[in-house]
Amino acid sequence: MPFNSIFSWIIKKRIHQIDLFKKYPVEVQSDVLTALIDRAKDTEWGKKYGYQHIKTYSDFSKTVPLTDYATLEPYVERLLKNEQNLTWNSEIKWFAKSSGTSTGKSKFLPVSRESLEDCHYKGGKDLLSLYYNQIPDRKLYKGKHLILGGSAEINYLTSDSYFGDLSAIILKNMPWWAELRRTPSREIALMSEWEEKIEKLARSTIDQDIYILAGVPSWTLVLCNRVLEITGKKNLREVWPNLELFMHGGVNFEPYREQFQRMIPFPNMNYVETYNASEGFFGIQDDFKLNELLLMLDYGVFFEFIPMNDFAGLESKM
């Protein structure tokens, strides 16, 4: 199957698009804002703030107030009861349950089909595109991609409405090109009991040909240590000889880097950071030589930047 050749062709096309938004960031973000306003103009929220009259960012900033979750929560509660067309014009069936770091209680964040396809999955595809661009002639799709998600239990609100950790939502709706090489089985990936999950995950993958690891560093480290314990091997390449990439995010990688390098003591092992959250996929490390992320500007997310002096005043009111 010439999948790697096809994927390489797709990658080259996507790299051209990424180069364009790096060259014209303001124009690309302006197009994103226009598209979002147009999609939401006939929703309850869009009508409330006169989206049909918004033509520029200046119009938007003057018309739509800075909003926190508390302001949006009444809309979310109605969405949870299956009301539709409130803040977005496509059907909302999924809700990502966040830890609620700002308010101290869990939040339910609506996840649209567009958010999954045009943001989260696009981010995963772009990560591989940027990787291939820096290290050509890779054949990552010859092997398996071991993806370690978070607490992956799916909960039912109604017979056709669900909430859970973002990783569970992503897994449940995984596109074919990602599902093609993903491991472990969905049954194991969706387990909520972590110790049992790690054990089954380790034992089910030690004989597979793993090329990619993906996950939060802390839990991936636990998994990798268990794999070494079970196999009695000194390093992960003795278990997975073709392992070459760890895609990580969620926390600062530096406290874990040395431990991973001890487990995989080879200079051709690569590490790529991402910034993915329930609200969206925001950034990817596009240059291995630099500890910085490229802000992804064409994912259907419009970014507003507030001076820190202004933010300090706004934070006290939230």
N, C-alpha and C positions, 0 to 999 in steps of 0.2 A: 504493500500500500504506500503510495508516494505522498503520505500525509505531511512529512517534514518538508518536502519540496513545495507543496501547496501553501503550507503555513509560512514558509520563508518568503514566498511571493506576497502574501497578505501583509506580512510584517513590513516589507519595504514600502508598501503603499501607506501604511499607518504611520511610519516614521516621517514620511513627507508631510502628513497632516499635523503631527506633533511639532515639526520644525516650523510650520506655518503659524500655529498659535503661539509659539515662543517668539516669533518675529512680530506678530500682530496681536498681542494680548488684549489690548483695549477693544479692538474691533471684534474679536472673537467673543469676549465677555458681553459686549453690547448685543451681539446676535443672540447669545444665550438668554439675556434678560428679556429681549423682545419675544423670543419663543415662549418663555415661561409666562409672560404677561398674556400672550395670545391664548395659550392653553387654558389659563385660569380665569379669563375675563368674565365668563358666564357662571362661575361658581358663586356661592354665597359670599365668600371672602372677597372675590374679585369685584362683585357688584358693590359691596360695602365701601371699598376704597377706589371705586371708579377706574378699574383697570382699562376700560375701553377708551379712556382719555389719556392714558399714559403712553407717551411716545419716546421719552428719553430717560436716562438715569436721573437727571435733575427733577423731572416730573415725579418719578418713583420716590426719590428721597424726600420730596416735599409732601407727598400724598400719603405714603405708607409709614406709620410710626415704627420705630425699633421695637421689636416684639420678643418677649421671653415665653417660656413654656407655660407659665401660669395664664398668660393671655390666650394661648392656643388650646389650653386644656379643655374648655367647654366644647370646642369643636371636636377634639379627639374623643371625648366621652360620647358624643353623638355618633361619630364614626364607628366606635366600638359597638354601638347599637344598630349598626348597618345602615345609617343614613348616608347618603352619597352626595357628590357634587358640592361639598362644603368648602374645601380648600384646594381641591384638584379635580379635574374633570373625568378621570378614569376611575374604575371601580377599585376601592380599597378593601382588600381581604386580609392583608398581613399587617401585623404590628410588632415592631422590634421592642423588646422590653429592656430598657437600659437600667443601669445601676442607680441613676439619680444622684450624681455627684454634686450637683448644685443645690438641690432642694432637700436631699436626705431621704427621698422616697423614690420608688421606681416610676419611670415614665414609660408611656406607651407611644412609640413613634410610628406613625403611619408609613407603610412601605408600599409604593405603587409598583406596578409591573415595569413602568418606565425607569424607576429608580434602580431596580434590579438589573435590567438589560443595558441601560445607557450609562450607568454609573458603576455599580459594583462589579458586574461581569466584564464590563469594558476595562475596568482597572486591572483585573487579572490578566486579560488579554494583552493590555499595554505593557504590563510588567514583563511578560515574556517577549514582547516585541522589542523593548528597550534592551533586554538581556541579549537577545539574538543580535541586535545591532552592534553591541559592544564585543560580543564573542561570536563571530560568524561560524556557520557550518555546524551548529549544534544539532543534535538529534534527540532532543528531550522527549519527543513523542514515541521513541522506541521503548521507553521504560515507564514505570509507574510514578505517579505523583501522590505522595503521602500527605494528606491534608488533615491536620488536627484542629478541629473546631472547638468552640467553647462548650458551655452547658447547652446541649442540643435537644432538649425536650420541646416538643410541639404541644401547645395547649389549644383546646377548642373553645372559642367564644360562642359560635353557633355552628351549625352543620357545614357552613361554608365560610367561616371566618376564624383566623388563627393568630396566636401570638407566641413569641419565644425569643430566644437569643438570636441575634442577627445571623450567626453562623448556621443555625438550624434552618432559618428561612432561605438562606443562600443554598444550602445543601438540598433542601426540598425542591428547589426550582432550578437546579444546576443545568446549564445549557449542555447540549450533546458534546461539544468540543472539549469541555472541561470534564464531563462525566466519562469520556472515552478512556482516560488513563487514571482516573481518580481511584485511590484506595484509602481507607479500608472499605468494607461493605457498608451500605447505608444502615444496616441493622446495628453494627458496632458504632458507627459514627454518631448515631442518634441516641446512644446510651447516655443516661444522666448520672449514673453512679461512677465517679471518676476512677477509683481504684480498679474496679472491675473492667472499666473501659480501657484503661492503660494496659492492663494485663492481656486482654483479648486483642487489642490493637497490636501490641508487640508480637504476640505469638502468631498472629495472622499475616504479618508482613515480613518476618525474618527470612522467608524463602522467596520473596518477591524481588524483582529487579528495580529498586528504587533509584530514580534519577533526581527527584525534587522532594524536599521537605518544606512544608508550609505550616506556620502556626505561631502562636505566642511563645517567645523563647523559654519562659519558665516551664510550661507544660511539655514543650518539645524536649527540653533537657531531661525531664523525668522519664519520658518515653524512651529516649535514646539510652539513658543509663540502664533502663530495664532490659532493652534489647541486648546490650553488652553483657548484662548479668546472665540472661537466659542462654546466650550463645557461647559465653566464655571467651569472646574475642577481645582484642586489645583496643581496636578502634573501629569506627563505623564502616570504613572502606573494606574491612575484612568481611563485613556482613553484606554491604551493598557496594560492590566495587565500582559502580558507575555513578554513585552519588556525586553531584557537582554543584547543587544550588540549594540554599536555604532562604526562603522568602518569609520575612518576619515583620511583625508590627505589634502595636498595642502598648509596648513599654520600651524604655531605653535599652538598646541592645548592649551597650558597653559593659555593664556588670556581668554579662553572660558570655562575651566574646571569647575570653581566655578559656573558659570551660569547653566551649564548642571547638576551639582550636586544639585542645588536648584530645578531644574525642575524634577529631578529623584533622590529624597533623599533616596536611598536605597543602602546598601553596596554591594549587589549582581548584580549591574549594571556594565557592563564591557566596557572598551574603548580600541580599538586596532588601532594603527597608521600604515599608509602605506605611501610609497613614490612612487607615480605613476605620470608619466609625458607623454607628447605626444611622447617623444622619446622611452619610455619603462617603464615597471614596475620594480622598482629597489630594494625596501626593504619593509620588514614587521616586525612589532614588535612581535617577537616570544616569549617573556617573559613579562608577564604583570607587573612583579615586577621591571623591568628595563626600563628606558626611552632611549632605543636604538633600532635600527633596524637591522635585519639580512639581509645582502646583498644576494640576490637570484642569485645564480651562474649558474643555468642551464636553463635560460630563453632565450637563444639565444643572449645574450648581453655579449660582451667581454669588460672587464674593464681594462683601463690603468690608472695608478696613477703617477702623475707628482709631484716631490718635489716642495714645495711652492716657493723656490728661483728661480727655472726654470720657474714656471708658471708666476711669476711677469714679467719676461722678455718677455715671449711669449704673455702675455696679451697686452702689449704695442704695439705689432706688428699686433694685430687683429683688 
